């Protein structure tokens, strides 16, 4: 990694600016990191989109700080943003914003933190201490089965207080660390896989044409035209599956108005 970061700021200038990476935060500045940088007579936030060893500009300013614990963008997302910018003639900054949820782009946005408990060392198979209560033994058994459990959830499952779990930490019976909350809104949903519907002749004809374009080395855009309820959605869902079967990817752009 070079000592100069290429950064796009939250201003639609469609330019990348060079900033020095201070030694004190070198380990935190990564590709895709959100950073605070001096810009003009004030400060602005931006995203690291690359690194280099030298710059054509003298007297570079340095990055002030890193926002958050981990990057918001990876190399593939940055590459996609560049493609969107070139294809749709939009600024690079706007393309990056398109890839990030609004809540993430807000000033002061950060990951929610929770305390997570784990067994110390290898955990499973270790002999429990001689002096241990029944409730504490329940906690250790839960951690052996689940590896890592949020402290609040662990207290609920073991029917003990959070302070008791922290006392176990002081006795080196377990370890507690702060971690980002990785939320899954569908964690409790049982989503059943559906099978492709049988297509009508017109749908099958359209799908065949799209699949030929997917398989082509130089595909051309395909416009799928049909009135509401004619079955366009099923055609492009099966076309997406065809692309996945070929080891390719697919992006579905859904309008803000819910599909009916």
Secondary structure by P-SEA (a helix, b strand, c coil): cccbbbbbccccccbbbbbbbbcccccccccbbbbbbbcccbbbbbbbccccccccccccccccccccccccccaaaaaaaaaaaaaacccaaaaaaaacccccccccbbbbbbbbbbbccccccccccccccaaaaaaaaaaaacccccaaaaaaaacccaaaaaaaaaaccbbbbbbccccccccccbbbbbccccccaaaaaaaaaaaaaaaccccccccccccccccaaaaaaaaaaaaaaacbbbbbbbcccccc
